[in-house]
Amino acid sequence: MTRFLKSREAMLTGAILALLALIASRFPGFIAPGNLARVFTDTSPLLILALGQTVVILTRCIDLSVAANLALSGMVCAMLNAAWPGLPVPVILAVAVTLGAIMGMANGILVWKLQIPPIVVTLGTMTIYRGIIFLISDGAWVNAHEMSAAFTGFPRASLLGLPVLAWMGILATAGVALMIARTPLGRAFYAVGGNPHAAVYTGLSVGRTQFWAFTLSGALAGLTGYLWVARYAVAYVDIAAGFELEVVAACVIGGISIAGGAGTILGTLLGALFLGIVKNALPVVDVSPFWQMAISGSAIIVAVTLNTRSARTKGRIILRSAEHRAPEGAAA
Amino acid sequence: MTDLSANSAPQTAPGRHIPDRLQGPGARLLASWELLLLLVAVAIFIANSLASPYFLNAWNLSDATFNFTEKAMIAFAMALLIIAGEIDLSVASIIALASTAMGAAAVAGFGMPALVLIGLVTGVLCGAFNGVLVTRLGLPSIVVTIGTMSLFRGISFIVLGDGAYRGYPADFSYFGQGYVVWVISFEFVLFALLAVAYHVLLHRSNFGRAVFAIGNNATAAQFSGIRVERVKFILFLLTGLMSGVAAICLTSRLGSTRPSIAAGMELEVVTMVVLGGVSILGGSGSIPGVVIAAFVMGLVTFGLGLLNVPGIVMSIFIGLMLIGVIALPRLWQMWRG
């Protein structure tokens, strides 16, 4: 318990509570349970993507293609639905997740087999996936009237008082949290990111672990693609443009170390919630939504400064030089 | 930066092959990345002139240079930064902020020289902000610049919202629209001068050697007396300055400022640098490579444009090129054993 109180998660929880208290002091309606549920539902797409990104960052990689993956999966789902309105939602969901996973695997293969730096791979696939949306849709929009009621209704359908979209966020959080805490693959994500050399000596394949991290991130992006398109009832080339940076921001604010191997799912959850609350609170407190970009930028800088500070005070300065050496040795 | 991008897989890393005889300059040139790129550029040039009758026209080719001159100016500084093992993803947002500052000044009635100064100073200040966070606080540059990327453009959005600045003074339009002689634009001349300047800086000066040394082994560079943090800080300043220069050219060319100006340009700049043979892991690369990569990207964009290929499809080509140029040599190596 004392360990939790000193942790970065506790600090973040405190920051979120303070933020909520500040908003509530002027607009008590904001912290009504119904509204908080709405905020959580609105944050769910960000949260689901951030979970995948967390796993990728844990293995010392980064996935900048998630938003393009989301948009392409979403467009394919919308076009399928427009062409065959009778297609049941579970089939659409399966298509979205599979397609997203395949795109994630493409990233993973390039990182694993060809040893191309992840940032280069995903910068490239980000523009490629976006371009493919244009090729398959011819730049046209899929609008609400072309989608079936079942297709657009699914994320909003209420289950035990919460919409399905929120349940998806909860399920994904619980699933990923269980996986990284309780399965060999989950532990491998930490091992590979924490110290790739040691991971190799314990018999783990660094590349293969990174491949599965990208696959998971892709699958979650595909799932979010369907949910996004169905929720907003529109699909076009530019949906979620630039969203990948917000996703990385949620992870960084949540204390996931960009150097790999450190961070928790609770942190990611709190990081995403923080951004979600800011985004939803701005219109309420009558601040122009144009402020949001600058606020999340500042939040990233503050978060990474605090994280690096707290990591340093624990005498890790000696280890830092070793950390710097390790990847250089591998790259030579 | 190294921590993140290093794709550590020590099990496959072969021992470095040390040749018993060094190659002469001729053999080195034949095996070089730059020559390969140059061949690609020539091939694209020939293919373009065969594909479209409008390609081989001096004015059209001159127009084509605008596709890459502004990006290339930033790419030179970015190349040095990446060689030193850091990265700056906030360059396009610095353009937005510098352009917004210039727009506000133009509305307030400042003349051309003041606008140029404001653009440059804004760029340098943004670069200094990045540099302080990375070198003084020891933060990873990729995270810092993802943050400042939101912050700088966010400030533009706060100032401008969904509005725009227009009404720049008439003499301000020279930077983006003026021609020095015949079809040679001011931007192209500036691009050429900067290419020479950065070539000298990287390949002919102590500073350039320090940049390579830091990228290969920052610790060893520190112990051999190089002031690593200071060199990195200067590199961030330079990148900010170049973004300011690019902001002046782009604003002058467009004649207006919106907060979304140059959106996504940071990725094209990084693509140009990587395509030019600069290792994203740091430690190697050259300015001639970046120059040729700029031409390759400009020619591809322009050629496809003449064939009525939409911009978003061109980005597929850029993405494929980015991955292809790194993947193909590796596939070739794997195939040969």
Interface residues (C-beta under 8 A of the other chain):
Chain A: R60 C61 I62 L110 V111 L114 Q115 I116 P117 P118 I119 V120 V121 L123 G124 T125 M126 T127 I128 R130 G131 I132 F134 L135 G139 P196 H197 V200 S205 V206 G207 Q210 V237 G242 L245 V248 A249 V252 I258 A259 G260 S288 F290 W291 Q292 M293 A294 I295 S296 G297 S298 A299 I300 I301 V304 T305 T308 R312 S321 E323 H324 R325 A326 P327 E328 G329 A330 A331 A332
Chain B: T2 D3 L4 S5 A6 N7 S8 A9 P10 Q11 T12 A13 R16 I87 L133 L137 G138 L139 P140 I142 V143 V144 I146 G147 T148 M149 S150 L151 F152 R153 G154 I155 F157 I158 G161 D162 N217 A218 T219 P259 A263 L267 V270 T271 V274 I280 L281 P310 I312 V313 S315 I316 I318 G319 L320 L322 I323 I326 A327 R330 L331
